[in-house]
Amino acid sequence: MEEMKMAPIDLNADIGEGFGPWSFGEDEALMRVISSANIACGYHAGDAEIMSGMVDMAAQFDVGIGAHVGFPDMLGFGRRDIAFEPRSFSKHIIYQIGALAALASLHGRKVEHLNFHGALGHMIATHEHLAEATISAVAAYDRNIIISTIPEGETMKAARRHGIRTVGSFFADRAYGDDGKLLSRSLPGSVLTDSDAIAARVIRLMEDGVVQTVGGNTLSLDARSVLVHSDTPGAAQHACAIRDAVEQAGGQIVPLAQLV
């Protein structure tokens, strides 16, 4: 019997999460390994100069460009819930995408995908009315943009309703609870730091479509975009381990735009 080939995956990271002269994360080391980059757009982190530098680096290493949009909350790194009126705040989402798109155009590139950072991403994925207002605004701006998000969450459902392509995202360096949600960062063991274990999770996802939860159960996950957080200790090492494991298993890593 002919051996089944693994479907290709995207390996991406949240990058450009600094401000002014302060850099944060192993951006260049990650850019050499990943296939797509989620670039902070100046709200939870980043600024015009950092964004431009990330676009330049992405062009240099032929990495797909994505907008990583979040709440205007640098102090809380975009990880604090903020109550917002969805149709009003949707304009701030388009503002962030548009800023990155303008900088990308200077390099002859464009924003191919987007995902939602931290608390904003969680709130949209779990509240239908927030997802509907947000995604309808994105569709009005650019229906060709690809959204990487939690599999089968409200964000993905809204994107499908509006004819926007989606790819499920797997958080390689974060622990999952038995309820299918990410374990809170306030709990021990929520952030994974063992490169080999992280890579092994990705291979299991590719081969079996499941991830093991903190309770020892298996969770089915339809995800082909694998994310490493740049603020996870050893992020570049984790990304290298994932790429090595995938390629040794006969898999292929491609930019997110090539998956749909």
N, C-alpha and C positions, 0 to 999 in steps of 0.2 A: 504494500500500500504506500502511495506517495505521501511523504511527510508534509503536513500542512505548514504553510509559511505564516509567520507572524505578520499581522497588519502593521504598517508603519505608524510611528507615533511622533508627536512633537515634544521636544524637551525645551522648556522655557523657564525664565526666572524674572522676578520683579527687580528692576534695576533703576539706577539713577535716583536712589532714595537718599540724597544728601540735600544740602542747601548752602549756597554761597561757597565759601572756602572749605566747608566741612563735607568730606566724602564719607560714604557709608556703604559697606559691602564690597565684595570683590568683583566689581563690574567688569573690568577687562578680562580677568581670568575666566569669568562666567561666559562672556561674549565669545571666547575662543572655543567653547564647548556646546553651548545651547544652539537651538535652531530658530527660536523666536524670543523676542524680548518684550516684556511689559514695562514700558517706560513711565515713571511717575510724572504727572503733568502739572506739578506746581501747587497742588492742594494739600495732600498729606505729606508730600515731600517734593523735592526738585524745584528747579527754576529754569528760566529761559536758557541760560548758559549751560547748565547741566544737561537739559533736554537736548540741546543742539549737539553737545559732545557725545551723548548716547546714540543719537541718530548717525553721526559721523562714524562712530565705532561699529554700529550695526551694518552700515554700508561697507565698511572695510572687511568685515568678516562674513558678509552675505547672510545676515540674520534678519528674519522677518520682524517688522516693526508693529508693535501694538500699544495702544493707549491704556494706561493703568490709572483709572479715574477713581477719586475718593472724596471724602468729606474735607472741607477746609479746616483741617485740624492738625497742624504740624506738631503742636505740643503733645497731643495724644496719638500721633502717628496714624491718624485715621482709624484707630481701633476702638473708638468710643461711639456708642449710639448717639445720634443727634436727630431729634424730631425735625421733620421737614415736610413742607407742602410739596407733593410730588411734581406737579406741573411747573411750579416755579423753579424747583431745584433741577429739573431736567435741563434747563437752560445752562446751568453750571456744568453739567456733564458734556453738553455739546461744546461749551467754551473750552473745556480741557482737551477734547479730541481735536478741535479746530486749531488750538495752539500747537499741538504736536504735528498736525497735518501741514501747517504752514512751514515749520522748521524742516520737516521731511522733504517738502517740495524743493527746497534749496539743494538737496542732494539727488534730485530726480527720483525720490522714493515716495511712497504713500503709506498711510496707516492702514494696515490690512486687517487688524483685529482689535478687539478691546476686551478688557475684563474689569470687574469692579473690585476695588480694594477693601479689605478689612470689614469694618462695621457696615459700610454702605453695601458691599456685596452680600453680606448676610441678610440685611434687612430686605433688599430687593428680592433675593431668592426665596424668602419665606413669607412675603406679603404680596398677594396677587395685584392689589390696586397700585402698589408702588412699582411693581414690575411692568404693569401695563402702561402707566404714564411714562416711565423711563424709556422703555423699548419703543414706544410709539414715537418719541422724540428722536431716538437714534435712527429709526426707519425713515423719518422725514429728512434727516440729514444725509444718510448714506445707507441705503438698503443692501449694499454689497459688502459692508463690513461684517466680519465674522465675530461672533461672541463666544468666548470661552468662559464656561460657568459650571456650577454644580450640576451634575447630571439630574435631570428630571425635576429640578427646582422651578420656582415660579418664573425666574428669569428665562430659563430655557423654553418653558411653555409659551411665554409671551413672545419670544423671538420667533418661534414657529408660527404663531398666529399672524405675525407681521411678515412672514416670508423671509426672515433673516436666517442665514446659516449658523449653526451652532456646533460646538465641539465640547464634550464633557471633559472637565478638568479633574485631575487626580493630584492631591497634595502629597507629594512623595515624602516630605519631611515632617508631616503632621500625623498624629494618632487619631483614629476614628473610633467613636463610641458605638455601642451596639445599636443605637438609634439611627446610625448612618451619618451623624453629624460629627464635625471636628470636635475633638476634646478641647475644652476651654484651656487657653494658655495659662490660666491661673492654677491649673492642676499639674502635679508632677507627671512627667512622662508624655506631656502633650506635644513637645517638640523632640523629634528624633535626631540623634547625632552620630549614629553608627553608619558609616558610608556603605559597608557591605550589606547591612540589614536593609537600608533604604533601597539599594539596587535590587536586592532580592524581592522586595515588595513589588517593584516595577515589573520584574520578569514574571512574577506570579499573576499580576494583573494582565499582562500581555498574553500569557498562555491560558489562563483559566478565567479571566474576567472577574476576579474576586480579590478582596483585601481582607486581612485579618484584623478584627477589632480588638480593643483593649480587653474585652471580655473573653477573647479566644474564639469568638464566632467568625464565620465568613460572611462578608457583605458583597453582594453582586454590585458591580460598578461599571457602567458603560462610559468609559473615559479613555480618550486617546491623546490628551494633552497633559503632559506630566510636568508639574511645577515644583521648583526648588526656590525657597525664599532666600533672598540675598542676605537677610539678617540672621539666618540660621548659622550657628558656628560651623565652619568648614564647608560652606555652601559650594564653593568651586570644587572641592574634593568630592562632595556628594554627586555633583553633576558629572564629573569625570568617571566616577564609579558606575553611574547609571549608563552613560554612553558606552563604556567598555563592556558592561554586562549585556546590554542590548545587542551590540555588534557581534560579540562572541556567541550569542544565542541565534545569530542569523537574522536579527531584526534590523530595521532601518529607521533612522531619525531624520525627519524632514520638517521644514517650516510648517506652521499651523495652516497656512493658506493652501498647502498641497493635500490636506486631509479631506477637504470638502469640495 
